[in-house]
Amino acid sequence: MDIDKVINDRVMLILREVDGLRAAGLYEHNFYAKVVGRDHIGLWIENPKFEITRVRREDGTIIRQHPDPLGQCALYCPFSPAQWV
């Protein structure tokens, strides 16, 4: 399999361990994510658990509205915990 062919595709990742990704909110060993890049050590994936928290004033109005409400956040997933892509 040519790993470059999965860039910009949504793939299922199966991990042996998730300890390094828990801080980003990933606790599952099997999950789907979009691959946004790669290098010789691992994959850059779109964080499927990423959410934008709107910042509000005390009266409830939004301080600054981002033009892209969905946003994107990439995580680095080294090949060592990855069992299968």
Secondary structure, DSSP 4 states (H G I P E B T S, - for coil): --GGGGTTSEEEEEES--GGGGGGT---SEEEEEEEEE-SSEEEEE-TT--PPPPB-TTS-BS---S-SS---EEEEETTTEEE-
